[in-house]
Amino acid sequence: MENILTYDSSFNEAEFLSRVANIYVMLCNSLMLEDLERVKHMISKQVFDKYNNLLDTLQKNNERQMFDELNVKTSNITDIRVDDNNIYIDVTLISRYLNYVIDKQTNKLKRGNNNTRVELNNYLTFVKKRETKKQSIARTCPNCGAHMDINYNGKCAYCGSIYNTSDFDYILDSIVTDDIN
């Protein structure tokens, strides 16, 4: 495992893992709310396409994926790799939630279990460009300088510019999940 501080001198493990949990929860909530635009700026095109295809399938079947009582039990960095262009951080995240699908018209359970929480291992890979732009703690619009809440949707409320997280920070590059119950 590489020493990340050699390549990212501002890296803070606790802050990173907090951000990992936040992105994971936001991705699940965005799928449930059928609005992946809320997280598009924090995930790779590959992850966006994967969840957008899932969302399309659910919508065609008039279904909604539900993640009730969602929480992150633990998250740990398992590997750090560096190549000429990027820094990769692998994380194992254990999540717990009620995982089920409902019919959107009747709100009746179609599959899954809405009474018992599942516990899942999630294997996430985050990537950051080695040559990223410096960012301040308060995120500002790259176009007009207005304060932005990038946890909302990454779009400036004033000028409409998109905050491209990959220019500044780690984004979710891949996610694989398996059931451990």
Short mmCIF file of the C-alpha atoms (twelve columns), coordinates in Angstrom:
data_MODEL
# 
_entry.id   MODEL 
# 
loop_
_atom_site.group_PDB 
_atom_site.id 
_atom_site.type_symbol 
_atom_site.label_atom_id 
_atom_site.label_alt_id 
_atom_site.label_comp_id 
_atom_site.label_asym_id 
_atom_site.label_seq_id 
_atom_site.Cartn_x 
_atom_site.Cartn_y 
_atom_site.Cartn_z 
_atom_site.pdbx_PDB_model_num 
ATOM 1   C CA . MET A 1   0.000   0.000   0.000   1 
ATOM 2   C CA . GLU A 2   1.367   3.388   -1.042  1 
ATOM 3   C CA . ASN A 3   1.907   6.191   1.471   1 
ATOM 4   C CA . ILE A 4   -0.798  8.540   0.292   1 
ATOM 5   C CA . LEU A 5   0.780   11.633  1.840   1 
ATOM 6   C CA . THR A 6   3.609   11.310  -0.674  1 
ATOM 7   C CA . TYR A 7   1.081   12.051  -3.447  1 
ATOM 8   C CA . ASP A 8   -1.665  13.935  -1.606  1 
ATOM 9   C CA . SER A 9   -0.173  16.048  1.192   1 
ATOM 10  C CA . SER A 10  -3.596  17.316  2.325   1 
ATOM 11  C CA . PHE A 11  -5.101  13.815  2.718   1 
ATOM 12  C CA . ASN A 12  -6.962  13.240  5.989   1 
ATOM 13  C CA . GLU A 13  -8.233  9.682   6.476   1 
ATOM 14  C CA . ALA A 14  -11.101 10.572  8.831   1 
ATOM 15  C CA . GLU A 15  -12.376 13.305  6.489   1 
ATOM 16  C CA . PHE A 16  -11.999 11.020  3.481   1 
ATOM 17  C CA . LEU A 17  -13.958 8.164   5.097   1 
ATOM 18  C CA . SER A 18  -16.663 10.600  6.209   1 
ATOM 19  C CA . ARG A 19  -16.941 11.793  2.605   1 
ATOM 20  C CA . VAL A 20  -17.042 8.158   1.381   1 
ATOM 21  C CA . ALA A 21  -20.002 7.434   3.684   1 
ATOM 22  C CA . ASN A 22  -21.725 10.624  2.570   1 
ATOM 23  C CA . ILE A 23  -21.329 9.811   -1.130  1 
ATOM 24  C CA . TYR A 24  -22.577 6.252   -0.567  1 
ATOM 25  C CA . VAL A 25  -25.700 7.420   1.284   1 
ATOM 26  C CA . MET A 26  -26.324 10.147  -1.288  1 
ATOM 27  C CA . LEU A 27  -26.048 7.609   -4.126  1 
ATOM 28  C CA . CYS A 28  -28.574 5.291   -2.462  1 
ATOM 29  C CA . ASN A 29  -30.937 8.186   -1.744  1 
ATOM 30  C CA . SER A 30  -30.590 9.484   -5.303  1 
ATOM 31  C CA . LEU A 31  -31.549 6.076   -6.671  1 
ATOM 32  C CA . MET A 32  -34.520 5.921   -4.330  1 
ATOM 33  C CA . LEU A 33  -35.581 9.470   -5.300  1 
ATOM 34  C CA . GLU A 34  -34.988 8.696   -8.994  1 
ATOM 35  C CA . ASP A 35  -32.621 11.659  -9.362  1 
ATOM 36  C CA . LEU A 36  -29.028 10.675  -10.107 1 
ATOM 37  C CA . GLU A 37  -28.233 14.255  -11.153 1 
ATOM 38  C CA . ARG A 38  -27.828 14.946  -7.411  1 
ATOM 39  C CA . VAL A 39  -24.646 12.822  -7.323  1 
ATOM 40  C CA . LYS A 40  -23.452 12.940  -10.925 1 
ATOM 41  C CA . HIS A 41  -20.607 15.316  -10.061 1 
ATOM 42  C CA . MET A 42  -19.263 12.927  -7.362  1 
ATOM 43  C CA . ILE A 43  -19.229 9.707   -9.390  1 
ATOM 44  C CA . SER A 44  -17.532 8.506   -12.557 1 
ATOM 45  C CA . LYS A 45  -19.405 8.106   -15.824 1 
ATOM 46  C CA . GLN A 46  -19.131 4.331   -15.353 1 
ATOM 47  C CA . VAL A 47  -20.884 4.428   -11.959 1 
ATOM 48  C CA . PHE A 48  -23.462 6.924   -13.252 1 
ATOM 49  C CA . ASP A 49  -24.255 4.683   -16.242 1 
ATOM 50  C CA . LYS A 50  -24.535 1.582   -14.025 1 
ATOM 51  C CA . TYR A 51  -27.065 3.204   -11.700 1 
ATOM 52  C CA . ASN A 52  -28.854 5.029   -14.500 1 
ATOM 53  C CA . ASN A 53  -29.419 1.657   -16.236 1 
ATOM 54  C CA . LEU A 54  -30.760 0.231   -12.981 1 
ATOM 55  C CA . LEU A 55  -33.032 3.245   -12.600 1 
ATOM 56  C CA . ASP A 56  -34.275 2.834   -16.205 1 
ATOM 57  C CA . THR A 57  -35.124 -0.818  -15.529 1 
ATOM 58  C CA . LEU A 58  -36.987 0.091   -12.350 1 
ATOM 59  C CA . GLN A 59  -38.913 2.855   -14.116 1 
ATOM 60  C CA . LYS A 60  -39.884 0.565   -17.025 1 
ATOM 61  C CA . ASN A 61  -41.320 -1.862  -14.469 1 
ATOM 62  C CA . ASN A 62  -43.033 0.966   -12.548 1 
ATOM 63  C CA . GLU A 63  -40.891 0.162   -9.509  1 
ATOM 64  C CA . ARG A 64  -39.005 2.136   -6.880  1 
ATOM 65  C CA . GLN A 65  -35.930 0.862   -5.024  1 
ATOM 66  C CA . MET A 66  -36.189 1.552   -1.297  1 
ATOM 67  C CA . PHE A 67  -33.340 1.869   1.224   1 
ATOM 68  C CA . ASP A 68  -35.030 2.537   4.562   1 
ATOM 69  C CA . GLU A 69  -33.053 2.937   7.810   1 
ATOM 70  C CA . LEU A 70  -29.854 3.257   5.775   1 
ATOM 71  C CA . ASN A 71  -26.589 3.668   7.623   1 
ATOM 72  C CA . VAL A 72  -22.903 3.007   7.196   1 
ATOM 73  C CA . LYS A 73  -21.724 0.603   9.886   1 
ATOM 74  C CA . THR A 74  -17.997 0.798   9.082   1 
ATOM 75  C CA . SER A 75  -15.640 1.880   6.340   1 
ATOM 76  C CA . ASN A 76  -11.950 1.125   5.968   1 
ATOM 77  C CA . ILE A 77  -9.277  1.882   3.424   1 
ATOM 78  C CA . THR A 78  -8.004  -1.444  2.071   1 
ATOM 79  C CA . ASP A 79  -5.551  -0.320  -0.607  1 
ATOM 80  C CA . ILE A 80  -3.950  2.744   -2.169  1 
ATOM 81  C CA . ARG A 81  -2.476  2.667   -5.654  1 
ATOM 82  C CA . VAL A 82  -0.857  5.351   -7.756  1 
ATOM 83  C CA . ASP A 83  -0.146  5.486   -11.469 1 
ATOM 84  C CA . ASP A 84  1.194   8.258   -13.684 1 
ATOM 85  C CA . ASN A 85  -2.117  10.140  -13.721 1 
ATOM 86  C CA . ASN A 86  -4.259  9.072   -10.757 1 
ATOM 87  C CA . ILE A 87  -4.443  8.094   -7.114  1 
ATOM 88  C CA . TYR A 88  -6.795  5.178   -6.369  1 
ATOM 89  C CA . ILE A 89  -8.165  4.367   -2.927  1 
ATOM 90  C CA . ASP A 90  -10.072 1.128   -2.305  1 
ATOM 91  C CA . VAL A 91  -12.549 1.135   0.551   1 
ATOM 92  C CA . THR A 92  -14.627 -1.617  2.119   1 
ATOM 93  C CA . LEU A 93  -17.837 -0.137  3.464   1 
ATOM 94  C CA . ILE A 94  -20.388 -2.156  5.429   1 
ATOM 95  C CA . SER A 95  -23.913 -0.791  5.060   1 
ATOM 96  C CA . ARG A 96  -27.163 -1.736  6.768   1 
ATOM 97  C CA . TYR A 97  -30.681 -1.015  5.573   1 
ATOM 98  C CA . LEU A 98  -34.102 -2.312  4.663   1 
ATOM 99  C CA . ASN A 99  -33.706 -3.267  1.005   1 
ATOM 100 C CA . TYR A 100 -36.870 -3.726  -1.033  1 
ATOM 101 C CA . VAL A 101 -38.707 -2.701  -4.177  1 
ATOM 102 C CA . ILE A 102 -42.239 -1.307  -4.301  1 
ATOM 103 C CA . ASP A 103 -44.770 -0.776  -7.065  1 
ATOM 104 C CA . LYS A 104 -44.888 2.986   -7.698  1 
ATOM 105 C CA . GLN A 105 -48.651 3.078   -8.245  1 
ATOM 106 C CA . THR A 106 -49.800 0.940   -5.325  1 
ATOM 107 C CA . ASN A 107 -46.781 1.323   -2.984  1 
ATOM 108 C CA . LYS A 108 -47.076 -2.420  -2.372  1 
ATOM 109 C CA . LEU A 109 -44.008 -4.540  -1.787  1 
ATOM 110 C CA . LYS A 110 -42.883 -6.353  -4.951  1 
ATOM 111 C CA . ARG A 111 -39.680 -7.965  -3.689  1 
ATOM 112 C CA . GLY A 112 -37.151 -7.739  -0.905  1 
ATOM 113 C CA . ASN A 113 -37.855 -7.375  2.790   1 
ATOM 114 C CA . ASN A 114 -39.228 -4.227  4.412   1 
ATOM 115 C CA . ASN A 115 -39.037 -5.671  7.940   1 
ATOM 116 C CA . THR A 116 -35.452 -6.911  8.339   1 
ATOM 117 C CA . ARG A 117 -32.300 -4.927  7.708   1 
ATOM 118 C CA . VAL A 118 -29.638 -6.430  5.475   1 
ATOM 119 C CA . GLU A 119 -25.945 -5.946  6.039   1 
ATOM 120 C CA . LEU A 120 -23.846 -5.629  2.904   1 
ATOM 121 C CA . ASN A 121 -20.173 -5.425  2.035   1 
ATOM 122 C CA . ASN A 122 -19.555 -2.702  -0.521  1 
ATOM 123 C CA . TYR A 123 -16.231 -2.468  -2.302  1 
ATOM 124 C CA . LEU A 124 -15.674 1.058   -3.543  1 
ATOM 125 C CA . THR A 125 -12.818 2.565   -5.489  1 
ATOM 126 C CA . PHE A 126 -12.221 6.291   -5.451  1 
ATOM 127 C CA . VAL A 127 -9.957  8.074   -7.887  1 
ATOM 128 C CA . LYS A 128 -8.333  11.493  -7.867  1 
ATOM 129 C CA . LYS A 129 -6.198  13.074  -10.544 1 
ATOM 130 C CA . ARG A 130 -2.623  13.485  -9.330  1 
ATOM 131 C CA . GLU A 131 -2.568  17.018  -10.707 1 
ATOM 132 C CA . THR A 132 -5.739  18.469  -9.218  1 
ATOM 133 C CA . LYS A 133 -6.627  22.087  -8.683  1 
ATOM 134 C CA . LYS A 134 -6.391  23.377  -5.127  1 
ATOM 135 C CA . GLN A 135 -9.726  23.857  -3.440  1 
ATOM 136 C CA . SER A 136 -10.765 25.770  -0.393  1 
ATOM 137 C CA . ILE A 137 -12.862 24.267  2.371   1 
ATOM 138 C CA . ALA A 138 -15.769 26.468  1.286   1 
ATOM 139 C CA . ARG A 139 -16.637 25.312  -2.227  1 
ATOM 140 C CA . THR A 140 -17.168 28.130  -4.686  1 
ATOM 141 C CA . CYS A 141 -18.443 28.166  -8.237  1 
ATOM 142 C CA . PRO A 142 -15.572 27.930  -10.735 1 
ATOM 143 C CA . ASN A 143 -17.432 30.379  -12.983 1 
ATOM 144 C CA . CYS A 144 -18.938 33.126  -10.802 1 
ATOM 145 C CA . GLY A 145 -17.381 32.525  -7.361  1 
ATOM 146 C CA . ALA A 146 -20.678 32.024  -5.508  1 
ATOM 147 C CA . HIS A 147 -20.805 29.594  -2.570  1 
ATOM 148 C CA . MET A 148 -21.975 26.135  -3.658  1 
ATOM 149 C CA . ASP A 149 -23.465 23.271  -1.703  1 
ATOM 150 C CA . ILE A 150 -21.835 20.465  -3.690  1 
ATOM 151 C CA . ASN A 151 -23.635 17.895  -1.537  1 
ATOM 152 C CA . TYR A 152 -26.884 19.052  -3.077  1 
ATOM 153 C CA . ASN A 153 -26.242 18.679  -6.798  1 
ATOM 154 C CA . GLY A 154 -22.982 20.395  -7.725  1 
ATOM 155 C CA . LYS A 155 -24.799 22.996  -9.825  1 
ATOM 156 C CA . CYS A 156 -24.400 26.693  -9.054  1 
ATOM 157 C CA . ALA A 157 -27.743 28.215  -8.065  1 
ATOM 158 C CA . TYR A 158 -26.673 31.556  -9.543  1 
ATOM 159 C CA . CYS A 159 -25.094 30.850  -12.932 1 
ATOM 160 C CA . GLY A 160 -25.833 27.140  -13.497 1 
ATOM 161 C CA . SER A 161 -22.182 26.056  -13.802 1 
ATOM 162 C CA . ILE A 162 -21.335 22.522  -12.702 1 
ATOM 163 C CA . TYR A 163 -18.713 21.924  -10.026 1 
ATOM 164 C CA . ASN A 164 -16.651 19.120  -11.519 1 
ATOM 165 C CA . THR A 165 -15.473 17.310  -8.405  1 
ATOM 166 C CA . SER A 166 -12.954 15.249  -10.389 1 
ATOM 167 C CA . ASP A 167 -10.959 18.438  -10.993 1 
ATOM 168 C CA . PHE A 168 -10.504 18.878  -7.229  1 
ATOM 169 C CA . ASP A 169 -11.124 15.717  -5.226  1 
ATOM 170 C CA . TYR A 170 -11.765 11.977  -5.144  1 
ATOM 171 C CA . ILE A 171 -14.792 10.647  -7.023  1 
ATOM 172 C CA . LEU A 172 -16.439 7.234   -6.798  1 
ATOM 173 C CA . ASP A 173 -15.012 5.234   -9.710  1 
ATOM 174 C CA . SER A 174 -16.505 1.789   -9.047  1 
ATOM 175 C CA . ILE A 175 -18.766 -0.019  -6.602  1 
ATOM 176 C CA . VAL A 176 -19.455 -3.719  -6.083  1 
ATOM 177 C CA . THR A 177 -21.827 -5.006  -3.403  1 
ATOM 178 C CA . ASP A 178 -22.377 -8.441  -1.882  1 
ATOM 179 C CA . ASP A 179 -24.728 -9.702  0.802   1 
ATOM 180 C CA . ILE A 180 -23.121 -10.832 4.077   1 
ATOM 181 C CA . ASN A 181 -26.293 -11.834 5.936   1 
# 
